[in-house]
Amino acid sequence: MTEKELQKAVSYVIPIRRKLHENPELSYQEFETTKTIYVELEEMGLEVQVWDDTTGVVGLLRYSDDAPTIGLRADIDALPIQEDTGLPFSSKNSGVMHACGHDGHTAVLLGIAKILSEREEKLKANVKFIFQPAEEVPPGGAVKLIEKGALEKPNVDILWSCHSTTSLPVGKIGIHYGPFMASADMFKLTVKCQGGHGATPYQGSDGIAVAAQIITAIQYMVTRQISQLTPTVVSIGAIHGGNRSNILANEVEMLGTCRTLDAKMRDELPGRIRTLAENIAANYNATIELDYEYGYPVVINNNNALKLIQAGAEEALGAENVVEIPQNMSGDDLAYFLQKVPGAYFFFGTEDPKVARTAHTPTFILDEDSIPVAMKVILSTMEKYVAEQP
């Protein structure tokens, strides 16, 4: 890739990224986003696929039926957050914001598509550009697009994706071999009991007190009954119960999430939580109900696919800018794609050393200088992959 190619693509894609940032849409509501991507890919001459019953776009840059097929994936949905960045292209949609960099991920793929579609010497591979809806809301858009055949006709042989991170400066990427991002499951745990008068708690039972015991015991379970070599997090994010100061709640609802990088532990956690909660509730004349919902599985990088990312990045950026990073307890439904085809996920830095702008917050800003960095890494990786083909 030449510097001229890169700069032309960046000049093309930054205004589109800003348009997307200004017009964010929530999961499964990315109608205008889908339309924008569709129009851009069609103008590049790609074969473009959309559907009546879901958002999202797949564009195919076809080389030949005998060539390998590379998949590239970007997520396109925004978050229910009120933006507070002061950017001239801040969100126009009240309470909705691209606070996780998905507009940047989309820009990366559009920029790559622009470069490849205009080259005289074509990349000797078919390339599928998969713009996936609803990464932020389980069961996620990856499953939907897989069902729609996004990985088929032609079948994808290898797949790569990237995500911005404020944990690295612009110009660096982060990689991790093997299990990289945690499974992400959710549960609702409800305590039910008799309730009673706040003045005479011994005559009844106290749902909030029981819930407090359960929350404390869950944290004890994670830190004292699960090996520290098995990364696991159980967090209670919401608790609802009671309506007056002198009435003991007869029903308390807790909403939580379970994260782990170990598939066996993932299967064990619902039973562990149920048994623990039932035993505590029984001691206080209460019962529990557990509604457990499996979300995204563990994101597991294929070693060969990640080696190509590492080699491509070292050539494009220099070895000093390719950093091995720890596993991440966040989840991502890219995991479903990686269950179907070998592939890998890397993070590209967008840190501003002067200001803390964490993702999923109203002040998150993606440094646009990070977009060509990710583009260079992916393009270099694709070229290395094609060079290895017989």
C-alpha positions, 0 to 999 in steps of 0.5 A, a space after each residue: 500500500 502506498 502513502 498516496 493510497 492511504 491518504 486518499 482513503 483517509 480523506 474519503 472516509 473521515 467525513 463518512 465517519 463524522 456523519 455516522 458519529 453525528 447520526 448514531 443509531 441503537 442496536 437493530 435500529 441502524 437503518 440510516 447507517 445501513 443505507 449509508 454503508 450500502 450506498 458507499 459500497 455500491 458506488 465502489 462496485 462491490 456486490 452488496 447484500 442487505 435484508 428486509 428483516 435486519 440491519 447490517 450490510 455485507 459487501 463482496 469484492 470478488 476476485 475469482 471463484 478459485 481464490 481464497 476469501 477473507 472476511 473483515 468485520 466491523 460493528 455499527 451500532 451505538 449506545 444509549 448515552 447522551 454525548 458530552 464531548 463538545 465535538 462539532 459533529 456531536 450526536 444529533 440523536 438525543 440520548 444516543 452516542 457512538 461511545 465505543 468507537 463503532 463508527 471508527 471501526 466502520 470507517 476502517 473497513 470502508 477505507 480498506 474497501 476504497 483502496 482495494 476497489 480502486 487498485 489496478 493490481 487486484 488483491 488475489 483474494 475475495 474480500 467480504 466486508 461484514 458490517 454487523 448490527 447490534 454488537 452491544 445487545 445480546 444475542 447480538 447481530 453476529 448470529 443473525 448475519 451468520 444465519 443470513 449466510 454472511 460467511 458463505 457464497 463464497 465461504 470465508 476462509 479467514 476473518 479479522 476484526 479490530 476494536 479501538 482501545 483507550 488503553 494504548 496510544 495512537 500508533 500501537 496495536 494490542 494482541 493476545 494469543 488464545 482466549 482473549 475476551 470473556 464470555 458475557 452472560 446475564 442473570 436475574 436473581 429474585 428473592 421472595 419472602 413474607 416481608 413484614 413491619 420495619 419495627 418488628 423484623 423478627 416477626 417476618 422476613 427481610 428480602 433486602 437483608 437476604 439479597 445483601 447476604 447473597 451479594 456478599 456471598 457471591 463475591 466471596 465465592 469468586 475470590 475464595 472458591 474459584 482459582 485466581 488462575 481462572 479469570 472470573 467476574 460476577 457483578 450485580 449491576 442493579 437491585 430493586 426492592 421495597 417501597 417504604 422505609 418501614 416495610 420489609 420488602 417481600 420481593 427483591 430483584 437483582 440483575 447481574 453479569 457473569 464473565 469468565 475466560 474458561 468455558 468449563 467455569 462458564 457452565 458451572 457458574 449458574 449452578 454455583 450461584 443457584 446453590 449459594 442463593 438457595 442455601 442463604 435464602 433457606 436460612 431466612 425463610 425465603 426462596 429464590 428464582 434464577 433466570 440465567 441467560 447465556 450471552 456471548 461466548 469467549 473470544 478465542 483468537 486463532 494462533 495462525 490468524 493472529 500470527 499474520 496480524 502480528 507479522 503484518 502489523 510489525 511490517 506496517 508499524 514496526 515491531 515496537 508498536 505491536 504490544 502483547 496485552 492482557 486478556 479482557 473481561 469485556 465481551 464481544 459477539 465476534 466470538 460467534 464468527 470465530 467459532 465458524 472460521 479461523 480468525 483473530 481480533 486485535 485492538 488499536 490504540 486511540 488514547 489521548 494522554 492529556 484526557 481520560 476518555 474511557 469508552 462507554 462514557 459521555 466524553 469518549 472521543 476516538 482519535 481519528 489518527 488511529 483509523 489509518 493505523 488499523 487500515 495499514 495493519 489489516 491491509 498488510 496482514 491481508 497481503 501476507 496471507 495472500 502471499 502464503 497461498 499456493 
